[in-house]
């Protein structure tokens, strides 16, 4: 009878231990999952920022290009005007 009680106590302790370990494992998996999700979010955010930077850079480039073209046209216009003036 004493043996049965000791055996029951042992199995109860073992069950408790197993339950605790399962809980711990579950927590660990959840943590890992959250970390992975967080990393993906961060990567997504960084990619978005990188794209915006790229767009902004291209915008600036195009602006500069237009500015240069405008200068060229102005210069050409001036030259043509000077030629016309010389002819007269």
C-alpha positions in Angstrom: 0.0 0.0 0.0 2.8 2.4 0.9 4.5 1.3 -2.4 1.4 2.3 -4.4 1.3 5.7 -2.7 5.0 6.3 -3.4 4.5 5.1 -7.0 1.5 7.4 -7.5 3.4 10.4 -6.1 6.3 9.6 -8.4 4.1 9.4 -11.5 2.3 12.6 -10.4 5.7 14.4 -10.1 6.7 13.0 -13.5 3.5 14.2 -15.1 4.0 17.6 -13.5 7.6 17.7 -14.8 6.5 16.6 -18.3 3.8 19.2 -18.4 6.3 21.9 -17.3 8.7 20.8 -20.0 6.0 20.8 -22.7 5.0 24.3 -21.6 8.6 25.4 -21.7 9.1 23.9 -25.2 5.9 25.5 -26.4 7.1 28.9 -25.0 10.4 28.4 -26.8 8.8 27.6 -30.1 6.5 30.6 -29.7 9.5 32.8 -29.0 11.3 31.5 -32.0 8.2 32.0 -34.2 7.8 35.6 -33.0 11.5 36.3 -33.5 11.2 35.0 -37.1 8.1 37.1 -37.7 9.8 40.2 -36.3 12.8 39.6 -38.5 10.6 39.3 -41.6 8.8 42.5 -40.6 12.1 44.3 -40.2 13.3 43.0 -43.6 10.1 44.1 -45.2 10.4 47.6 -43.6 14.0 47.9 -44.7 13.2 46.9 -48.2 10.4 49.5 -48.3 12.8 52.2 -47.0 15.4 51.1 -49.6 12.8 51.4 -52.4 11.8 54.8 -51.2 15.4 55.9 -51.1 15.9 54.6 -54.6 12.8 56.4 -55.9 14.0 59.6 -54.2 17.5 59.2 -55.8 16.0 58.7 -59.2 13.7 61.7 -58.7 16.8 63.8 -57.9 18.7 62.4 -60.9 15.8 63.2 -63.2 15.5 66.7 -61.8 19.3 67.3 -62.3 19.0 65.9 -65.8 16.2 68.2 -66.7 18.1 71.1 -65.3 21.1 70.3 -67.4 18.9 69.9 -70.5 17.4 73.3 -69.8 20.8 74.8 -69.5 21.9 73.3 -72.8 18.8 74.6 -74.5 19.4 78.1 -73.1 23.0 78.0 -74.2 21.9 76.9 -77.7 19.3 79.6 -77.8 21.9 82.2 -76.8 24.3 81.0 -79.5 21.6 81.1 -82.1 20.6 84.6 -81.0 24.2 85.8 -81.1 24.6 84.4 -84.7 21.4 86.2 -85.7 22.7 89.4 -84.2 26.1 89.0 -86.0 24.3 88.5 -89.3 22.4 91.7 -88.9 
